[in-house]
């Protein structure tokens, strides 16, 4: 049986999902009327506008230029044609077995498998293992209640508000498959939901499965770094940052359903989508919450790669622009250490904001720079001459391909200052090199030492 056809048979299984914070997006249009808008404090202000991300859900392999022509079924036939309709078995285990049968004989050397059942063991969750024994018991009770849509959990008088809040918050944020649970209210012994209609939940799960199957098929054979980059790119390209009130306009904006189906989300939706995809790919991941510099709530991820933890913030790598631009891909917050963001752009790490103050759990410490995007991709420069040549080359390549972003990173503040002192000259230079460039904007970040120029055509 053809793998791609088999994957398309994955049924709508009622798993588990979630929702929590609202957050500010990154406004890349500050000073867009100027040819160069230098952000002097090294940050990008929060603001309004439309995201650059695509809202259509094209085949991710084709969208990101991945060649899937080498994907074959058990008989060695190329898997390129569209999946055909078929009658689904009633039993989910049968569906999973069909997928596994179709994979027999396929390449087993890949880090990421084509598709697996979502059967993540909560006892392996990083956050769960940071809780006290009593809080772990609450975590399990809440998880089981949410899985069966129960409204109440029996607890005794020893359960404090702090214990319940910590356990409930961890379930809501660390179980991304629970896309129907709500954290809009927290009360000891009570579980709240955005959706309780099982038929709607099942229908939405089927839509999620279809998208995830396509994504995982595309990353089959990739390294973990390449897989994480693909997840990052897919989430950014296929979502717009929503500025509406999630309570009034739809809770799906903070869920994997929003990120993988509707395409209009807030930071929690970005973070949960990354965790859900990592779960499916066997990459350890957690959702971390906090605030931005304006004290607005925010969420991002920590992912484990080759034994080390890194921060990933897909929300802030998806800029808000007044004119949508689907070519805008940047990697400012892709696989970065704590020292680059903690108490600089990301504050109150994993602390409850408002009311009783507590920390949900201590997130993993991220210290490595080994797999940072700029290091891996050879876009890190330690002298002015090389940085000057590199940013010009990046601008020229972006202009030739009508891509918005041209970016590099440098190793010192001195190099950063010298390059950014001449941004107008770079704008004039690229216009003389390529007449299709009408404007150049700056989103350079002194905190991250990233020189990022936006080309407008």
ABEGO torsion letter per residue (X at the ends): XBAAAAAAABBBBBBBBBBABBBBBBBAABGAABABBBBAAGBBBBBBEBBABBABBBBAAAAAGBBAAABBBAAGBBBABBBBBBBBBABAAAAAAAAAAAABGBBAABABBABBBBABBAAABAAAAABBAAAAAAAAAAAAAAAAGBABBBBBAABBAAAAAAAAAAAAAABAABAABBAABBBBGBBBBABABAAAAAAAAAAAAAAAAAAAAAABGBBAAAAAAAAAAAAAAABBBBABBAAAAEAAAABAAAAAAAGBBBAAAAAAAAAAAAAAAGBBBBBBBEBBAAGBBBBBBBBBBGGBBBBBBAAAABBBBABBBAABBBAAABGBBAAAABGAABBGBGBBBEEBBBBABBBBBBABAAABAAAAAGABBABAAAAAAAAAAAAAAAAAAGBABBBBBBABAAAAAAAAAAAAAAAAAAAAABAABABBBBABBAAAGBBBBBBBX
